[in-house]
């Protein structure tokens, strides 16, 4: 039974902290697609001095961080329709060209949101089958098979406190066996042939507590460490 918020011995990450954590793992020179939702925040948290080229499926290569107040360009948005910026050398491209980059295998990593991820790395992120919320597959299916690596950023549990990392996804799949790493508001977890490996957990959380919120069996990595992001702040 999940702990109540009042009795939590740990502090879940904010959306911005989750994006910060994912940004730390992006390698120098990587071409990275940012999916709708929390992933779009990642461009604001790349470590200083590291060059990462962000791609947006709506037709931007060289996506920058969130604009400073007063510097917004209403004509420059990311895939989630958020105002964004363009780095020096960045460019706008036709929507079809943005998808040629995806389908041609030119993206090193895609950071995607998800509703569910299975222990085998199956991804479900395009519909909840709720008639009140129409499905929106967008470019997710192309990204799931076109990018060299898929990493997911999502809340560890649903609003009802139910696990979103499952033995088998209950929602329609976007793609099977594509997810390699999951960043949640509680942990960083790798999907491996041997099962789910916990690399990091928020301070104060135990493996037993994390397991109670996760359906498949978890293994603690030998070199696991505490997930200690900077203090919460807006992107």
C-alpha positions as CSV (number, residue, x, y, z in Angstrom):
1,X,0.0,0.0,0.0
2,X,1.6,3.4,-1.0
3,X,2.5,5.7,1.8
4,X,0.4,8.8,2.2
5,X,2.1,12.1,1.3
6,X,2.1,13.2,4.9
7,X,4.2,10.1,6.0
8,X,6.7,10.1,3.1
9,X,10.3,9.8,4.2
10,X,11.4,11.1,0.8
11,X,10.7,14.0,-1.5
12,X,9.7,13.2,-5.1
13,X,11.3,15.2,-7.8
14,X,9.5,18.1,-9.6
15,X,9.0,18.0,-13.3
16,X,12.0,20.4,-13.7
17,X,14.2,18.2,-11.6
18,X,13.3,15.2,-13.6
19,X,14.2,17.1,-16.8
20,X,17.5,18.2,-15.2
21,X,18.4,14.6,-14.3
22,X,17.8,13.3,-17.9
23,X,19.9,16.2,-19.3
24,X,22.9,15.1,-17.3
25,X,23.2,11.9,-19.2
26,X,23.1,13.4,-22.7
27,X,26.5,13.0,-24.3
28,X,28.6,15.6,-26.1
29,X,27.6,16.1,-29.7
30,X,24.4,14.0,-29.5
31,X,21.4,14.7,-31.6
32,X,18.4,14.4,-29.3
33,X,14.7,14.5,-30.0
34,X,12.5,16.0,-27.2
35,X,9.0,14.6,-27.0
36,X,5.9,16.4,-25.7
37,X,5.6,16.9,-22.0
38,X,8.4,16.8,-19.4
39,X,11.0,16.1,-22.1
40,X,10.6,19.5,-23.6
41,X,12.0,21.0,-20.4
42,X,15.3,19.2,-20.9
43,X,16.9,21.8,-23.2
44,X,17.1,24.2,-20.3
45,X,19.3,21.9,-18.2
46,X,22.2,20.8,-20.3
47,X,25.5,21.1,-18.4
48,X,27.5,24.3,-19.3
49,X,30.0,23.7,-22.0
50,X,28.3,20.6,-23.4
51,X,26.9,20.7,-26.9
52,X,23.7,18.7,-27.5
53,X,21.7,19.4,-30.6
54,X,18.0,19.1,-29.9
55,X,15.4,18.1,-32.5
56,X,11.7,18.8,-32.5
57,X,9.4,16.9,-34.7
58,X,7.4,20.0,-35.7
59,X,10.5,21.2,-37.7
60,X,13.3,22.6,-35.6
61,X,16.9,21.5,-35.4
62,X,18.9,23.3,-32.8
63,X,16.2,23.9,-30.2
64,X,17.4,26.0,-27.3
65,X,16.3,26.6,-23.7
66,X,13.1,28.3,-22.6
67,X,13.2,32.0,-23.6
68,X,14.0,34.7,-21.0
69,X,11.1,37.0,-20.1
70,X,10.7,39.6,-22.8
71,X,12.7,37.5,-25.3
72,X,9.8,35.3,-26.4
73,X,9.2,34.7,-30.2
74,X,5.5,33.8,-30.7
75,X,6.4,32.0,-33.9
76,X,9.0,29.7,-32.4
77,X,7.5,26.7,-30.5
78,X,8.5,23.1,-29.7
79,X,6.4,20.0,-30.3
80,X,4.3,20.7,-27.3
81,X,3.5,24.2,-28.5
82,X,5.7,25.8,-25.8
83,X,7.6,28.9,-26.6
84,X,11.3,28.1,-27.2
85,X,14.5,29.5,-28.6
86,X,17.0,28.6,-31.4
87,X,20.7,28.1,-30.7
88,X,23.3,29.7,-33.0
89,X,23.4,27.6,-36.2
90,X,19.9,26.2,-35.5
91,X,17.3,26.1,-38.3
92,X,13.7,25.6,-39.2
93,X,12.9,22.7,-41.5
94,X,9.8,21.4,-43.2
95,X,7.8,18.9,-41.1
96,X,8.6,16.2,-43.7
97,X,12.3,16.9,-43.3
98,X,12.0,16.6,-39.5
99,X,10.5,13.1,-40.0
100,X,13.2,12.2,-42.5
101,X,15.7,12.8,-39.7
102,X,13.7,10.4,-37.5
103,X,13.1,7.7,-40.0
104,X,16.5,7.9,-41.5
105,X,18.1,6.9,-38.2
106,X,19.9,10.3,-37.6
107,X,18.8,10.8,-34.0
108,X,21.0,9.3,-31.2
109,X,18.4,9.6,-28.5
110,X,14.7,10.4,-28.1
111,X,13.4,11.5,-24.7
112,X,9.7,10.6,-24.6
113,X,6.9,10.8,-22.1
114,X,4.9,7.7,-21.3
115,X,1.7,6.4,-19.7
116,X,3.2,3.0,-19.1
117,X,6.5,1.1,-19.6
118,X,6.9,-2.7,-19.2
119,X,9.8,-4.6,-17.7
120,X,10.7,-5.6,-21.2
121,X,11.0,-2.0,-22.3
122,X,7.6,-1.9,-24.1
123,X,6.3,1.7,-24.5
124,X,2.7,2.8,-24.2
125,X,2.4,6.6,-24.7
126,X,-0.2,7.5,-27.3
127,X,-3.6,6.7,-25.8
128,X,-5.2,6.1,-22.4
129,X,-8.4,4.8,-24.1
130,X,-10.3,7.4,-22.2
131,X,-13.0,8.8,-24.5
132,X,-12.7,12.2,-22.8
133,X,-9.0,12.4,-24.0
134,X,-8.6,11.7,-27.7
135,X,-5.5,9.7,-28.7
136,X,-2.5,11.5,-30.1
137,X,0.1,9.3,-31.6
138,X,2.0,12.2,-33.2
139,X,5.5,11.1,-34.1
140,X,6.0,8.6,-31.2
141,X,5.8,5.5,-33.3
142,X,8.4,6.8,-35.7
143,X,10.7,7.9,-32.9
144,X,10.3,4.6,-31.0
145,X,11.8,2.7,-34.0
146,X,13.9,5.5,-35.7
147,X,16.0,6.9,-32.8
148,X,19.0,4.8,-31.7
149,X,17.9,4.9,-28.1
150,X,14.7,5.6,-26.3
151,X,14.6,7.1,-22.8
152,X,11.4,7.9,-21.0
153,X,10.6,10.6,-18.5
154,X,7.4,10.1,-16.5
155,X,5.8,10.1,-13.1
156,X,6.5,6.8,-11.3
157,X,2.8,6.3,-10.4
158,X,-0.6,7.4,-11.8
159,X,-2.7,10.1,-10.0
160,X,-4.3,7.2,-8.2
161,X,-1.0,6.0,-6.9
162,X,-0.9,2.9,-9.2
163,X,2.3,1.7,-10.8
164,X,3.1,2.9,-14.3
165,X,6.1,0.5,-14.6
166,X,4.4,-2.8,-15.2
167,X,5.1,-6.4,-16.0
168,X,3.0,-6.0,-19.1
169,X,1.5,-2.8,-20.4
170,X,-2.2,-2.6,-20.2
171,X,-2.6,0.2,-22.8
172,X,-2.0,-0.1,-26.5
173,X,1.7,-0.2,-27.3
174,X,3.6,2.5,-29.2
175,X,6.4,0.0,-29.7
176,X,7.7,-3.1,-28.1
177,X,11.1,-3.5,-26.4
178,X,12.4,0.0,-27.2
179,X,12.9,1.7,-23.9
180,X,16.4,1.5,-22.4
181,X,16.2,3.9,-19.4
182,X,13.4,5.4,-17.4
183,X,13.6,8.6,-15.4
184,X,10.8,9.1,-12.8
185,X,10.2,11.4,-9.9
186,X,11.5,8.7,-7.6
187,X,14.3,6.9,-9.5
188,X,16.5,6.3,-12.5
189,X,16.0,2.7,-13.8
190,X,17.7,0.8,-16.6
191,X,15.9,-1.8,-18.7
192,X,18.3,-4.7,-19.1
193,X,18.1,-8.4,-20.3
194,X,18.4,-9.4,-16.6
195,X,15.5,-7.2,-15.5
196,X,15.0,-3.7,-14.1
197,X,18.1,-2.2,-12.5
198,X,17.8,0.8,-10.1
199,X,20.7,3.2,-10.7
200,X,19.4,6.0,-8.4
201,X,16.7,6.7,-5.9
202,X,15.7,10.0,-4.3
203,X,17.2,10.5,-0.8
204,X,15.3,8.8,2.0
205,X,13.7,6.2,-0.3
206,X,14.4,2.5,0.2
207,X,14.3,-0.2,-2.4
208,X,11.3,-1.7,-0.5
209,X,9.4,1.5,-0.8
210,X,10.2,1.8,-4.5
211,X,9.3,-1.8,-5.1
212,X,5.9,-1.2,-3.5
213,X,5.2,1.3,-6.3
214,X,6.6,-0.8,-9.1
215,X,4.9,-4.0,-10.4
216,X,8.0,-5.9,-11.8
217,X,10.8,-7.0,-9.5
218,X,13.6,-4.4,-9.1
219,X,17.3,-5.0,-8.7
220,X,19.6,-2.5,-7.0
221,X,22.6,-1.8,-9.1
222,X,26.0,-2.4,-7.4
223,X,27.0,1.2,-7.9
224,X,23.6,2.8,-7.1
225,X,23.5,6.2,-5.6
226,X,21.2,8.8,-4.3
227,X,19.4,11.0,-6.9
228,X,20.2,14.5,-5.6
229,X,19.2,17.2,-8.0
230,X,19.6,21.0,-7.5
231,X,16.9,22.7,-5.5
232,X,13.5,22.9,-7.3
233,X,13.2,25.9,-9.7
234,X,11.2,26.7,-12.7
235,X,12.7,25.9,-16.1
